[in-house]
Amino acid sequence: MNLLIKGGRVVDPSQNIDETQDLLVVDGTIKELGKGLKAPAGAEVIDAAGLVVTPGLIDMHVHLRDPGLEYKEDIVTGSKAAAAGGFTSVACMPNTKPVNDNKAITSYILTKAKAEALVNVFPVGAITQGSKGENLAEMGELKEAGCVAVSDDGRPVVNAELMRRALEYAKGMGIMVITHSEELALLGEGVMNEGFTATELGLKGIPWAAEDVAVARDVYLAEFTNSPIHIAHISTKGSVRIIKNAKARGVQVTCETAPHYFSLTDEAVRGYETNAKMNPPLREADDVAAIKAGLADGTIDAIATDHAPHHLDEKDVEFNLAMNGIIGLETSLPLSLKLVEDKVLDMKALIEKMAVKPAQILGLDRGTLKAGTPADVTIIDPKAEWVVEADKLASKSKNSPFLGQKMKGVAAYTIVGGKVVFKR
């Protein structure tokens, strides 16, 4: 648990640091940052010359499928995929089977994670019982049990009065509400973005308004209740505009997007590619441009994967029948580093969105390399090139639209609590 990381480019937005330094870890805690630091006797030394040393990356939106759906993913394989992707912490969504809406399931996840996970696992509890949108879950109990936020994940809270009460209760308890903003009446039987590509393919479309109408409602409810809200996986130019305007008015709104929303358009669905089927769906080029602009100007606070593993049998079917979602833990870092290469963000801004902001939004004592904090560190090789191959992915499921593609940038080391849990 004693470690000296020498000569890396240390990028820590929480301390406004971007320079070549050494990092000393003692007993699993960050001891100091500086130049010419000496390793204590018996300490492991990592030569980080040419590499980028950052606070451990945090993915605030993953599905570990445990309990109940372990045939898709479990805490062991999900945490291995996270470590391979450079993530030291993940927040797991409650759409398990049964839904994580009570103390017993939260405790199960935490106990199993403590025994088996390579990375820190922070459970997210449900907003409503069974995520059915009818009665509020016991938020106080969920927070006490260890949940860092509440969300009905893939299901919007359709009843606006219930959502209002959820925001009020959550504010009183100091727990963040994460919303999946979608107007189900507009979703209908849609299976991909409504537009030219859907028309050509003969597939029913989901209009951008399905997201924008719901984002607007949730923003107004947060404004009305004077409560914080976090909006998951935004994908449209309208969402970016609505949230930007709300922030300018002082609304306590934060949001995230996922790498696929700034890397792909709905053209990826051509050939009825079910690995490009997700919710919200891939959008059009002007939406991708707006997402990048929202990342650049700070409207979008965080990058999260929405890692959604599915068994081959759930994806290798007709497009209309295929499950929504893709895996993302192992491809998030290179796709996000492309934003730096394309000068959308600088390295400091990227690490802020992948480590600092997720920690702040969820209230975690992570996302920093300050002395005295847990030694969660990611060491990135931004130049390494590799190809996404199904049999080399740590995730149990292989449903990625990026299979066969060449990537640039990887996690060279993932360090959790001073322990190297992944080394490339």
C-alpha positions in Angstrom: 0.0 0.0 0.0 3.1 2.2 -0.2 3.7 3.6 -3.6 5.8 6.2 -5.4 4.6 7.3 -8.8 7.5 9.2 -10.4 7.8 11.8 -13.2 4.2 11.7 -14.5 2.2 14.6 -15.8 0.0 15.2 -12.8 -3.4 16.6 -13.8 -5.6 17.4 -10.8 -8.3 20.0 -11.5 -9.4 20.0 -7.8 -6.0 21.7 -7.0 -5.5 23.4 -10.3 -2.4 21.3 -11.0 -1.1 20.3 -14.4 2.7 19.7 -14.3 5.3 17.0 -13.9 5.4 15.8 -10.3 5.9 12.7 -8.2 3.0 11.3 -6.1 3.7 9.5 -2.8 1.1 7.0 -1.3 1.5 5.7 2.2 -0.9 3.2 3.8 -3.4 3.6 1.0 -3.6 7.4 1.5 -2.1 10.2 -0.6 0.9 11.5 1.4 2.2 14.3 -0.9 2.7 15.6 -4.4 6.0 17.2 -5.3 9.3 17.0 -7.2 12.1 14.6 -6.3 10.2 12.7 -3.7 12.0 9.7 -2.2 10.3 6.2 -1.9 10.1 4.8 1.6 11.7 1.4 2.2 9.8 -1.4 0.5 7.6 0.9 -1.5 6.6 0.0 -5.1 7.9 2.6 -7.6 6.0 3.3 -10.9 7.9 5.2 -13.6 5.1 7.4 -15.1 7.3 9.3 -17.5 5.2 10.1 -20.6 2.0 9.2 -18.8 -0.8 11.3 -17.2 -1.5 10.8 -13.5 -5.0 11.8 -12.4 -7.5 11.4 -9.6 -9.2 8.0 -9.9 -11.9 8.3 -12.6 -15.5 7.9 -11.4 -18.3 6.6 -13.5 -21.5 7.8 -11.9 -23.9 5.7 -14.1 -23.3 2.0 -14.5 -25.5 -1.2 -14.4 -23.8 -4.0 -12.6 -26.9 -6.3 -13.0 -26.4 -7.8 -9.5 -28.6 -9.0 -7.9 -30.8 -11.0 -10.2 -29.4 -10.5 -13.7 -25.9 -11.9 -13.2 -26.0 -13.6 -16.6 -25.4 -10.2 -18.1 -22.8 -8.8 -15.6 -22.0 -9.1 -12.0 -20.0 -7.1 -9.4 -16.8 -9.1 -10.1 -16.9 -8.7 -13.9 -18.3 -5.2 -13.8 -15.6 -4.0 -11.4 -12.9 -5.7 -13.6 -14.2 -3.8 -16.6 -14.2 -0.6 -14.6 -10.6 -1.2 -13.5 -9.6 -2.0 -17.1 -11.2 1.3 -18.2 -9.4 3.4 -15.6 -12.3 3.8 -13.2 -11.6 3.5 -9.5 -15.3 4.1 -8.5 -18.6 3.4 -10.0 -22.2 4.3 -9.0 -24.5 1.3 -9.8 -28.1 1.9 -10.8 -31.0 0.3 -9.0 -32.7 -1.6 -11.9 -31.6 -4.9 -10.5 -34.0 -7.8 -9.9 -35.4 -7.1 -7.4 -35.0 -3.3 -7.7 -32.7 -1.7 -5.1 -35.5 0.2 -3.2 -34.7 -1.0 0.3 -31.9 -1.4 2.9 -31.5 -5.2 2.4 -30.6 -5.0 -1.3 -28.3 -2.0 -0.7 -26.5 -3.9 2.0 -26.2 -7.0 -0.2 -24.5 -4.9 -2.9 -22.1 -3.2 -0.5 -21.2 -6.5 1.3 -20.6 -8.3 -2.1 -18.6 -5.3 -3.4 -16.4 -5.2 -0.3 -15.6 -8.9 -0.7 -15.3 -9.1 -4.5 -15.0 -5.8 -6.3 -11.7 -4.4 -7.6 -13.1 -0.8 -7.4 -15.3 1.2 -5.1 -19.0 0.5 -5.7 -21.5 3.1 -4.6 -25.1 2.0 -4.9 -27.9 4.3 -6.2 -31.3 3.5 -4.7 -34.7 3.8 -6.4 -36.9 7.0 -6.2 -40.1 4.9 -6.1 -40.9 1.5 -4.8 -40.0 -1.1 -7.4 -39.3 1.9 -9.8 -43.0 1.7 -10.7 -43.6 5.5 -10.3 -46.4 5.0 -7.8 -45.1 5.4 -4.2 -41.9 7.0 -3.0 -39.2 4.6 -1.7 -37.8 5.1 1.8 -35.1 7.5 0.8 -33.9 8.0 4.4 -33.4 4.3 4.8 -31.6 4.0 1.5 -29.3 6.9 2.4 -28.6 5.4 5.8 -27.8 2.0 4.2 -25.2 3.6 1.9 -26.9 4.9 -1.3 -25.3 8.0 -2.7 -28.3 9.0 -4.8 -31.7 8.0 -5.9 -33.0 7.3 -9.4 -35.6 5.2 -11.2 -32.9 4.8 -13.8 -34.4 3.8 -17.2 -37.9 4.8 -16.1 -39.0 8.4 -15.8 -41.2 9.4 -12.9 -44.2 10.2 -15.0 -46.3 11.7 -12.2 -45.1 15.3 -11.8 -46.6 15.7 -8.3 -44.7 12.6 -7.2 -41.5 14.0 -8.7 -42.1 17.2 -6.9 -42.3 15.4 -3.6 -39.3 13.2 -4.4 -37.2 16.4 -4.9 -38.5 17.9 -1.7 -37.8 14.8 0.4 -34.4 14.2 -1.2 -33.4 17.8 -0.5 -34.3 17.4 3.2 -32.2 14.3 3.4 -29.3 15.6 1.4 -29.4 12.9 -1.3 -29.2 13.7 -5.0 -32.1 12.8 -7.4 -30.9 11.5 -10.8 -33.6 11.6 -13.4 -34.1 9.7 -16.7 -36.0 12.5 -18.5 -38.3 11.1 -21.1 -41.9 11.7 -22.1 -43.3 8.2 -22.6 -46.3 9.4 -24.5 -44.0 10.8 -27.2 -41.7 7.7 -27.0 -44.6 5.5 -28.2 -43.3 2.4 -30.1 -40.1 4.2 -31.3 -36.9 2.3 -31.4 -34.4 4.8 -32.8 -34.1 8.6 -33.3 -36.9 10.0 -35.5 -35.4 11.4 -38.7 -34.1 10.6 -42.1 -32.2 7.4 -41.2 -35.2 5.9 -39.4 -37.4 6.7 -42.4 -35.0 5.0 -44.8 -34.7 1.9 -42.5 -38.5 1.7 -42.0 -38.1 1.9 -38.2 -40.4 3.8 -35.8 -38.7 7.0 -34.5 -38.3 8.6 -31.1 -38.6 12.4 -31.5 -36.1 14.7 -29.8 -39.1 16.3 -28.1 -39.5 13.1 -26.0 -36.3 14.1 -24.2 -36.6 17.9 -24.3 -40.2 18.1 -22.9 -39.2 15.9 -19.9 -35.9 17.7 -19.3 -37.9 21.0 -19.2 -40.4 19.6 -16.8 -37.7 18.3 -14.4 -35.8 21.5 -14.6 -38.9 23.5 -13.7 -39.7 21.2 -10.8 -36.2 21.6 -9.5 -36.6 25.4 -9.8 -40.0 25.4 -8.1 -38.9 23.2 -5.2 -35.4 25.0 -5.0 -33.9 21.5 -5.0 -30.9 20.0 -6.7 -31.4 17.6 -9.6 -29.1 15.6 -11.9 -30.2 14.8 -15.4 -28.8 11.5 -16.8 -27.4 10.9 -20.3 -28.6 13.9 -22.2 -28.5 13.5 -26.0 -30.2 16.4 -27.7 -29.3 20.0 -28.6 -32.6 21.0 -26.9 -31.5 19.5 -23.6 -28.3 21.4 -23.7 -30.1 24.6 -24.4 -32.7 24.1 -21.6 -30.1 23.2 -19.0 -27.8 26.1 -20.0 -30.6 28.5 -19.6 -31.7 27.0 -16.3 -28.1 27.2 -14.9 -28.0 30.9 -16.0 -31.2 31.4 -13.9 -29.6 29.8 -10.9 -31.4 26.5 -11.0 -29.5 23.7 -9.1 -29.2 21.4 -12.1 -26.3 19.2 -13.2 -26.2 16.8 -16.0 -24.1 14.1 -17.7 -23.7 12.8 -21.2 -22.2 9.5 -22.4 -19.3 8.9 -24.9 -21.6 7.5 -27.5 -23.6 10.8 -27.7 -20.5 12.7 -28.8 -18.9 9.9 -30.8 -21.7 8.5 -32.9 -24.8 9.6 -34.8 -28.0 7.6 -35.7 -26.1 6.6 -38.9 -24.5 3.8 -36.7 -27.9 2.0 -36.8 -27.6 1.3 -40.5 -27.6 -2.4 -41.2 -30.0 -2.7 -38.2 -27.0 -2.7 -35.9 -28.6 -3.6 -32.5 -25.4 -2.7 -30.7 -26.2 0.9 -31.7 -29.7 0.7 -30.1 -30.0 2.5 -26.8 -32.2 4.9 -24.8 -32.0 7.8 -25.3 -31.2 6.9 -29.0 -28.2 8.1 -31.0 -29.2 11.4 -32.5 -28.1 13.5 -35.5 -24.9 15.4 -36.3 -26.2 18.8 -35.0 -27.1 17.1 -31.7 -23.5 15.7 -31.5 -22.1 19.2 -32.2 -24.3 20.7 -29.4 -23.3 18.0 -26.9 -19.6 18.8 -27.6 -20.3 22.6 -27.3 -22.1 21.8 -24.0 -19.1 19.9 -22.7 -16.8 22.8 -23.8 -18.8 25.6 -22.1 -19.5 23.7 -18.9 -23.2 23.2 -19.4 -22.6 19.4 -19.2 -20.9 18.6 -15.9 -19.9 15.0 -16.2 -19.2 12.1 -18.6 -20.7 8.8 -17.6 -20.9 5.6 -19.5 -24.4 4.3 -18.8 -22.7 0.9 -19.1 -25.6 -1.4 -19.9 -24.5 -5.1 -20.4 -26.9 -7.4 -22.3 -26.6 -11.1 -23.2 -26.0 -11.9 -26.9 -29.5 -13.5 -27.0 -31.0 -10.1 -26.1 -29.1 -8.2 -28.9 -28.8 -10.8 -31.7 -32.5 -10.4 -32.6 -34.7 -8.2 -34.8 -34.0 -4.5 -34.2 -37.4 -3.8 -32.8 -37.1 -6.6 -30.2 -33.4 -5.9 -29.1 -32.8 -4.6 -25.6 -31.6 -1.0 -25.3 -28.1 -0.3 -24.1 -24.4 -0.8 -24.7 -21.3 -1.5 -22.6 -19.0 1.4 -22.1 -16.6 1.1 -19.2 -13.6 -0.1 -21.3 -14.1 2.4 -24.2 -15.1 5.5 -22.3 -11.5 6.8 -21.7 -10.2 6.6 -25.3 -13.5 8.1 -26.7 -13.3 10.9 -24.2 -9.6 11.5 -24.9 -10.5 12.2 -28.5 -12.2 15.3 -27.2 -8.8 16.5 -26.1 -7.2 15.5 -29.4 -10.0 17.4 -31.2 -9.5 20.5 -28.9 -13.1 20.3 -27.6 -11.6 20.1 -24.0 -8.2 20.3 -22.5 -6.9 17.5 -20.3 -7.8 19.3 -17.1 -11.4 19.9 -18.2 -11.7 16.3 -19.2 -10.5 15.0 -15.8 -12.9 17.4 -14.1 -15.8 15.8 -16.0 -14.6 12.2 -15.4 -13.5 12.5 -11.7 -13.9 15.8 -9.9 -17.5 16.6 -10.9 -19.0 13.1 -10.4 -17.5 13.1 -6.9 -18.9 16.5 -6.1 -22.4 15.6 -7.5 -22.6 12.4 -5.5 -20.9 13.8 -2.4 -17.9 11.4 -2.4 -14.5 12.1 -0.8 -12.8 11.2 -4.1 -11.9 12.9 -7.3 -8.8 14.6 -5.9 -5.1 13.9 -5.2 -5.1 16.1 -2.1 -2.9 14.8 0.8 -4.9 12.8 3.3 -7.5 11.5 0.8 -7.9 7.8 -0.3 -5.2 7.0 -2.9 -7.5 6.4 -5.9 -5.3 7.1 -8.9 -5.6 6.6 -12.6 -2.4 6.6 -14.8 -3.3 7.2 -18.4 -1.2 6.4 -21.5 -2.8 8.8 -24.0 -0.8 7.6 -27.0 -1.2 3.8 -26.8 -3.3 2.4 -29.6 -5.4 -0.7 -29.4 -8.4 -2.4 -31.1 -11.7 -3.2 -29.3 -11.9 -7.0 -29.4 -14.8 -8.9 -27.8 -12.7 -11.7 -26.4 -10.3 -9.2 -24.7 -13.0 -7.2 -22.9 -13.4 -7.8 -19.1 -17.1 -7.3 -19.2 -19.3 -10.4 -19.3 -21.4 -8.9 -22.1 -19.9 -7.7 -25.4 -22.7 -5.4 -26.7 -20.5 -2.5 -28.0 -20.9 -0.6 -31.3 -17.1 0.0 -31.2 -16.1 -3.7 -31.7 -13.3 -3.9 -34.2 -12.5 -0.2 -34.0 -9.0 1.2 -33.3 -8.8 3.3 -30.1 -6.1 5.7 -28.9 -5.5 6.0 -25.1 -5.8 3.5 -22.3 -5.5 3.2 -18.5 -1.9 2.0 -17.9 -2.6 1.6 -14.1 -5.7 1.7 -12.0 -5.0 2.2 -8.3 -7.7 1.9 -5.6 -6.8 2.7 -2.0 -3.1 2.6 -2.8 -3.4 -0.9 -4.4 -2.7 -1.5 -8.1 -5.9 -3.3 -9.2 -5.2 -3.1 -12.9 -2.0 -2.9 -14.9 -1.8 -2.9 -18.7 
